[in-house]
């Protein structure tokens, strides 16, 4: 179900996200993470909302399938998987033409720079675009969950949350 939350829209799959919000509160209040609200990801959904939606679905997948992943790695990787901090829809002399292939590395570098993430979380971010990036195969349970959640959320946002 899609729910209105002020000016932002977010996905509510299973309902109670207190644990998710508790783990991610440090990111929700960070000015660099909040900068993602300025950029559109799919349709009319901001990159910030997209990442939060991916984190919530990742949490639900993990919980519903009893996958017992590391929640800090899972949710941090999900929230920062698109932490590239630019508008990829703008041409900028062709620099974003290969966005699908390059943004995961940019997001990983930004996450390492601003949050000093560990290697496992870094890998979640780096390989979330598999299979587009064929050589970046997810190698952890957390990376697989985020990769799959990102595809599901992106599909929904692209088809059902289009610009008017």
Secondary structure, 3 states (H helix, E strand, C coil): CEEEECCEEEECCCCCCHHHHHHHHHHHCCHHHHHHHHCEEECCEEHHHHHHHHHHHHHHHHHHCCCCCCHHHHHHHHHHCCCCCCCCCCCHHHCCCCHHHHHHHHHHHHHHHHHCCCHHHHHHHHCCCCCCCCCCCCCCHHHHHHHHHHHHHHHHHHHHCCCC
